[in-house]
Amino acid sequence: MVGASQQVSLVASPTPSERIVHTYFSAPWPISDRDMLTHSCFTQVSTTHYQLQVKDTQLWQVHSKAIRVAPVKATWQLSQQGSDLRIEYVAYANPNGVLSKWLVNKQTLKSIRYTLIAIRSQLKNKKYGVSKMTISGGACTDF
C-alpha cells in the first residue's frame, strides 16, 4: 500500500466474529490518499490454528474523497507449533489510480514488515500472554 495508515475505524460488527473496518491511508504528494472498506471474519480451524479472512466490501457506505482500494483479499493463518506461534499472511489489494508497480511493491513490503514488527512487539507484552480467547470463531461462509 502506498502511504501510511492514518486512521482505522470500526464501522460495524455483524456477528461476534466479523468486523467491517474503514482504513484511510495518507500519501505524500503527488500521490493521492487511498482508503479501503473491508469485511473480516475470524474462525478457529483447530485447537491450535486460527484464521482471519479479509475482503473488500461495498455493503456499508463510508464517504471519502480518497481513491478506494479494491479488490482486497487477504488471509492470516495463526498456528501454535510447540511454544512458537507461526503467522502466515497472503494478500492482494489493487490500489487503483495511476501508480508505478515498483512503488506499490516497495511500499507494500515496507508496510508488511512494519506490521509484523508491531505484532511481535505486542506479543512480547505480558498483557497479551496466554489467556482465554475473547473472540469466538465464526463460520465465515461468505469468504
trRosetta pair geometry for C-beta under 8 A, 3 or more apart (Angstrom, degrees):
i j d omega theta_ij theta_ji phi_ij phi_ji
1 5 7.8 53 100 -62 147 82
1 25 5.8 -131 161 -108 123 161
1 34 6.8 -143 -163 74 99 143
1 69 7.1 -23 -119 -103 104 156
1 93 6.6 -8 -75 89 91 143
1 95 6.5 147 -130 -91 59 114
1 104 7.7 -1 -103 -154 14 76
1 107 6.0 -100 84 126 37 110
1 108 5.8 98 -2 -96 46 70
1 111 5.3 42 42 -38 93 169
2 25 7.1 113 84 140 54 138
2 27 5.3 35 127 -117 96 125
2 31 5.5 -108 144 175 136 153
2 34 6.7 101 63 -4 86 133
2 95 6.0 66 11 -146 102 158
2 99 6.1 -140 -27 -138 151 148
2 103 6.4 30 -99 137 119 102
2 104 6.0 -65 -47 -104 101 63
2 107 4.7 92 -99 73 52 169
3 6 7.6 -34 153 -30 113 101
3 25 4.0 116 92 158 119 100
3 26 5.2 -166 -173 89 121 35
3 27 3.3 -83 -73 -80 123 72
3 28 7.2 -179 -101 -4 82 60
3 31 6.7 -156 -54 108 105 129
3 33 6.6 118 -130 -127 173 58
3 34 6.3 164 38 26 135 98
3 107 7.3 35 5 -172 37 145
4 25 6.6 165 79 -153 25 76
4 26 5.9 -15 59 57 80 86
5 8 6.2 11 172 -49 120 103
5 23 5.9 -48 -138 -171 103 109
5 24 7.5 105 -161 75 58 47
5 25 5.8 -46 -96 -98 45 76
5 111 7.9 105 -27 -142 99 114
6 24 4.9 -57 64 103 103 93
6 25 6.2 142 1 -131 92 19
6 26 4.1 81 -59 -16 133 101
6 33 7.8 -30 5 -145 143 119
7 22 8.0 -3 112 111 94 90
7 23 7.3 171 90 -152 53 43
7 24 4.4 13 52 44 94 114
8 21 6.3 -5 -171 -176 91 114
8 22 7.4 163 -154 86 43 51
8 23 5.0 -4 -107 -107 79 80
8 24 7.7 -150 -68 23 40 69
9 21 6.9 155 79 -158 44 64
9 22 4.8 -11 60 60 98 98
9 23 7.9 -174 23 -76 64 39
9 24 8.0 33 0 -8 102 102
10 13 7.0 1 179 -48 119 93
10 19 6.3 -72 -134 -161 95 108
10 20 7.5 96 -169 75 58 60
10 21 6.0 -38 -106 -103 49 76
11 20 4.2 -68 69 108 108 102
11 21 6.4 -173 5 -95 92 18
11 22 5.3 88 -51 -19 115 99
11 37 7.2 18 -16 -146 157 97
11 60 5.3 115 145 139 142 159
11 62 6.4 -85 -102 -69 137 121
12 19 7.5 159 87 -159 51 45
12 20 4.2 22 49 36 88 122
12 60 6.1 -167 2 -90 127 148
13 16 7.3 35 164 -103 114 27
13 18 6.5 141 -162 87 55 68
13 19 5.7 -19 -104 -103 75 64
13 20 7.4 -139 -66 17 33 78
14 18 4.7 -26 55 89 95 133
14 20 7.0 76 -22 -25 97 106
15 18 4.6 66 45 17 86 107
15 138 5.6 98 106 -107 136 139
16 135 6.9 169 153 -156 89 62
16 136 4.9 35 111 43 132 105
16 138 7.1 165 73 -66 73 104
17 41 5.8 47 129 -159 98 71
17 42 4.7 -132 -164 59 87 81
17 43 6.6 64 180 -74 143 59
17 135 6.4 105 -110 170 65 95
17 136 5.8 -88 -62 89 99 68
17 137 5.8 66 -113 -162 139 21
17 138 2.9 -165 68 -24 146 109
17 140 7.3 -93 125 -54 129 86
18 39 6.8 -6 -169 -174 106 85
18 40 6.7 164 -150 85 56 52
18 41 5.0 -16 -98 -98 83 77
18 42 7.7 -158 -72 15 38 74
18 138 6.1 -5 -40 -1 86 168
19 39 7.5 170 87 -152 45 44
19 40 5.0 -5 56 55 90 100
20 37 7.1 5 -177 -179 92 87
20 38 7.3 175 -151 90 50 43
20 39 5.5 -16 -101 -100 75 71
20 57 6.5 -78 -129 59 102 147
20 59 7.7 -105 -114 74 140 103
20 60 5.3 91 170 -1 151 151
21 37 7.5 174 87 -152 44 46
21 38 5.3 -15 60 61 90 90
21 40 6.8 10 5 1 115 113
22 35 6.6 3 -175 180 87 116
22 36 7.5 176 -149 89 48 43
22 37 5.3 -13 -101 -103 75 76
22 62 4.6 168 -102 -139 140 167
22 64 7.7 171 -170 -45 124 136
23 35 6.4 169 88 -156 52 66
23 36 5.2 -3 55 55 99 85
23 38 7.1 9 2 7 110 111
24 33 6.9 6 -177 171 87 120
24 34 7.9 164 -158 93 46 46
24 35 4.7 -20 -106 -104 62 101
24 64 6.8 -163 -104 -133 106 139
24 66 6.3 165 -140 -15 85 159
25 33 6.2 170 88 -165 62 72
25 34 4.5 -2 57 64 116 87
25 35 6.6 -173 17 -82 75 44
25 36 7.9 34 -11 -2 109 90
25 66 7.4 131 51 -163 70 148
25 69 7.8 52 13 -29 131 133
26 33 5.5 -31 -120 -115 44 107
27 31 3.9 -87 147 102 132 109
27 32 6.4 47 57 92 134 21
27 33 5.3 -174 17 -92 91 46
27 34 6.6 64 -31 -2 125 86
28 31 6.2 54 68 36 55 104
31 99 6.9 50 -129 -103 110 105
32 66 6.9 151 150 -147 94 63
32 67 5.2 83 107 -12 126 117
32 97 5.9 -145 46 -134 123 162
33 65 7.6 61 64 91 118 81
33 66 4.2 -80 109 -113 94 104
33 67 7.2 157 89 18 49 77
34 66 5.3 128 -145 170 11 116
34 67 5.1 -42 -108 70 71 85
34 68 7.4 122 -162 -117 75 9
34 69 5.2 61 172 -46 120 102
34 95 5.8 -62 -107 -155 156 89
34 96 7.7 144 -125 52 111 92
34 97 7.7 -126 -88 9 102 135
35 62 7.5 -129 142 112 140 125
35 64 4.8 -19 24 131 158 166
35 66 4.1 107 -10 79 99 137
35 67 7.5 153 22 71 68 38
35 68 6.2 -37 72 -106 79 56
35 69 6.8 -152 91 7 27 90
36 56 6.3 -94 -166 -109 100 98
36 68 6.7 108 -100 -165 52 65
36 69 4.0 -46 -75 59 108 107
36 70 6.9 152 -129 -58 90 74
36 72 5.6 73 -163 -44 138 151
36 93 7.1 -48 -92 -149 154 128
37 56 6.4 74 75 -158 67 76
37 57 5.7 -94 122 64 97 76
37 58 7.2 104 82 -90 132 40
37 60 6.4 -155 -176 69 134 98
37 62 5.4 167 -90 26 125 129
37 68 7.4 -28 6 -144 94 108
38 54 5.2 6 179 -172 131 100
38 55 6.6 154 -152 80 81 26
38 56 5.8 -62 -100 -100 66 43
38 57 6.5 108 -149 8 20 92
38 72 5.7 -72 -98 94 106 144
39 54 7.3 155 79 -152 43 53
39 55 5.7 -22 59 66 91 78
39 56 7.5 53 13 149 84 11
39 57 4.0 74 -25 -39 113 135
39 59 7.4 43 -65 31 135 119
39 142 7.9 -36 125 101 139 128
40 52 6.0 4 -175 -178 115 95
40 53 6.6 164 -152 85 62 48
40 54 4.5 -18 -98 -98 92 78
40 55 7.9 155 -84 19 48 56
41 52 7.4 168 82 -152 39 53
41 53 5.2 -10 56 57 88 97
41 138 5.4 -93 -167 70 100 126
41 140 3.8 148 123 -105 139 96
41 142 7.5 138 -33 56 152 90
41 143 5.6 -141 41 -30 132 136
42 50 6.9 -1 -171 180 90 109
42 51 7.4 163 -152 88 47 49
42 52 5.1 -15 -100 -102 75 80
42 135 5.5 6 93 141 154 134
42 137 6.0 -107 124 -117 78 61
42 138 6.4 88 68 17 58 93
42 140 7.8 -171 54 -63 15 122
43 50 7.1 168 88 -158 43 65
43 51 5.2 -13 62 62 89 94
43 52 8.0 167 21 -83 64 37
43 53 7.5 11 9 0 108 104
43 137 4.4 80 -151 -170 41 101
43 138 5.6 -85 -85 62 83 56
43 139 7.0 60 -107 -135 124 5
43 140 4.8 -87 -42 -4 131 128
44 47 7.8 33 174 -93 116 27
44 49 7.5 115 -170 86 57 58
44 50 5.5 -37 -109 -105 58 79
44 133 7.9 -18 -76 -125 129 172
44 137 3.4 -124 -2 -38 84 160
45 49 4.1 -53 69 107 112 107
45 50 6.5 -175 10 -99 87 20
45 51 5.4 70 -40 -13 114 110
46 49 4.4 45 40 34 92 104
48 79 5.8 59 133 -162 85 75
48 80 4.1 -102 -160 50 99 98
48 81 7.7 115 159 -65 132 43
49 77 7.2 -18 -163 -170 94 89
49 78 7.2 154 -154 86 45 54
49 79 4.4 -3 -105 -105 79 97
49 80 7.7 -122 -62 21 51 70
50 77 7.8 154 84 -160 49 43
50 78 4.5 -12 62 63 95 105
50 79 7.5 -178 24 -75 59 53
50 137 7.0 -136 -131 -94 91 120
51 75 6.6 -20 -166 -167 100 96
51 76 6.9 155 -158 82 48 60
51 77 5.6 -13 -106 -106 81 63
51 78 7.4 -167 -76 24 34 75
51 140 7.7 -93 96 17 111 169
52 75 7.2 155 82 -157 54 47
52 76 4.1 5 53 51 102 110
52 78 7.5 43 -5 -8 97 109
53 74 7.4 159 -159 88 44 56
53 75 5.4 -11 -107 -106 69 79
53 76 8.0 -144 -65 28 32 68
53 140 5.7 107 32 -160 132 137
53 143 4.2 77 123 -169 153 158
54 72 6.6 -52 131 135 97 107
54 73 7.2 154 91 -155 68 28
54 74 4.2 -3 58 58 111 98
54 75 7.4 -162 23 -71 75 36
54 76 7.7 51 -10 -8 108 94
54 91 7.7 -5 66 -116 118 103
55 71 7.6 -26 -163 -174 83 94
55 72 6.1 151 -158 91 36 76
55 73 5.3 11 -108 -104 81 67
55 74 7.7 -170 -69 25 47 64
55 143 6.4 179 -13 -123 127 87
56 69 7.3 -153 -94 106 128 71
56 70 4.4 138 -175 -119 170 93
56 71 5.3 -146 22 -149 130 53
56 72 4.0 111 -48 31 94 94
56 73 7.6 -66 -1 -53 81 60
57 60 6.5 46 114 18 117 88
58 70 8.0 47 -61 -126 98 159
64 68 7.5 124 73 -76 119 83
67 95 7.3 59 108 164 122 70
67 96 5.3 -155 163 90 115 111
67 97 4.7 -13 -155 -43 168 125
68 96 6.6 28 76 29 58 152
69 72 6.0 61 125 -63 98 113
69 93 5.3 12 169 176 119 111
69 94 6.6 163 -165 79 67 50
69 95 5.4 -29 -113 -117 96 46
69 96 6.5 -159 -107 11 41 100
70 93 8.0 -40 -87 -156 20 74
70 94 6.4 -27 93 61 27 99
70 96 7.0 13 43 -35 65 128
71 92 7.2 19 101 111 95 102
71 93 7.4 -134 104 -130 48 45
71 94 5.9 55 40 15 57 110
72 91 7.7 -16 -168 -168 77 98
72 92 7.3 175 -147 93 36 60
72 93 4.5 13 -112 -110 81 91
72 94 7.7 -126 -65 24 57 65
73 91 7.0 168 92 -151 51 54
73 92 5.1 7 55 53 91 97
73 93 7.7 -176 26 -71 51 60
74 89 7.1 -7 -171 -169 104 84
74 90 6.8 171 -150 92 57 51
74 91 3.7 0 -107 -108 99 94
74 92 7.3 -169 -70 27 66 50
74 93 7.5 -8 -50 -49 108 99
75 88 7.9 -5 111 109 91 91
75 89 7.4 174 88 -146 52 43
75 90 5.2 2 53 56 93 94
75 91 7.5 -171 23 -73 52 62
76 87 6.9 -26 -165 -162 92 89
76 88 7.3 147 -161 79 43 54
76 89 5.5 -6 -106 -102 71 80
77 86 7.6 -19 113 112 94 92
77 87 7.2 149 79 -158 60 39
77 88 4.1 -3 53 56 109 105
77 89 7.7 -151 24 -65 70 39
78 85 6.6 -15 -164 -172 88 101
78 86 7.4 155 -155 80 38 57
78 87 5.8 -3 -103 -104 71 72
79 85 7.5 152 80 -158 36 55
79 86 4.9 -16 64 58 87 104
79 88 7.9 11 10 3 103 105
80 84 7.3 146 -160 82 53 47
80 85 6.1 -33 -101 -102 61 63
80 86 7.7 -179 -90 16 11 81
81 84 5.0 -24 70 70 87 99
81 85 7.7 153 23 -102 76 14
81 86 5.3 44 -3 -21 120 116
85 123 7.0 -136 40 -140 150 150
87 116 7.3 169 92 -125 142 97
87 119 7.0 74 -83 126 172 155
89 112 6.9 175 97 -146 143 112
89 116 7.9 -132 5 -75 144 105
93 108 7.9 173 52 -116 107 121
95 99 5.7 -12 90 29 131 151
95 104 5.7 -151 9 -122 139 122
99 103 5.9 -116 178 75 93 118
99 104 5.3 95 127 -55 125 107
100 103 4.6 84 69 7 92 105
100 104 7.1 -167 91 -6 46 87
101 104 5.6 -57 -145 40 35 110
101 105 5.9 33 159 -18 70 109
102 105 5.9 -56 -144 40 28 110
102 106 6.1 31 156 -22 64 109
103 106 5.8 -54 -144 36 29 112
103 107 6.2 21 160 -11 64 110
104 107 6.1 -63 -146 42 26 105
104 108 6.0 29 156 -24 64 111
105 108 5.6 -54 -143 35 28 114
105 109 6.4 27 160 -16 63 105
106 109 6.2 -59 -154 36 26 107
106 110 6.5 24 151 -16 62 110
107 110 5.5 -55 -146 38 34 113
107 111 6.1 38 154 -23 67 106
108 111 5.7 -54 -148 35 30 113
108 112 6.4 29 155 -17 64 105
109 112 5.8 -52 -146 36 31 110
109 113 6.3 35 154 -21 64 106
110 113 5.7 -54 -150 34 30 114
110 114 6.5 27 154 -15 65 106
111 114 5.9 -56 -148 38 30 108
111 115 6.3 33 153 -22 64 107
112 115 5.6 -54 -148 35 32 114
112 116 6.4 27 157 -15 66 106
113 116 6.1 -59 -150 38 28 106
113 117 6.3 28 153 -18 64 108
114 117 5.6 -53 -145 38 32 113
114 118 6.3 34 155 -20 65 106
115 118 5.8 -57 -150 36 29 111
115 119 6.4 30 152 -20 65 104
116 119 5.5 -48 -145 34 35 113
116 120 6.4 39 154 -21 64 103
117 120 5.7 -53 -150 35 31 113
117 121 6.4 34 151 -20 63 106
118 121 5.6 -52 -149 35 33 114
118 122 6.4 32 153 -18 65 105
119 122 5.7 -56 -149 37 32 109
119 123 6.3 32 154 -21 66 106
120 123 5.8 -54 -147 34 30 112
120 124 6.7 31 154 -21 62 104
121 124 6.0 -57 -157 31 31 111
121 125 7.2 41 145 -31 61 99
122 125 5.5 -44 -161 15 41 120
122 128 5.7 43 157 7 82 161
123 128 6.1 -97 -117 99 36 129
125 128 5.1 63 78 16 95 101
126 129 5.3 -9 -162 -32 53 118
128 131 7.6 -104 -161 11 36 122
131 134 7.8 2 119 -32 115 97
133 136 7.3 114 124 -84 118 42
140 143 4.7 -30 173 23 96 123
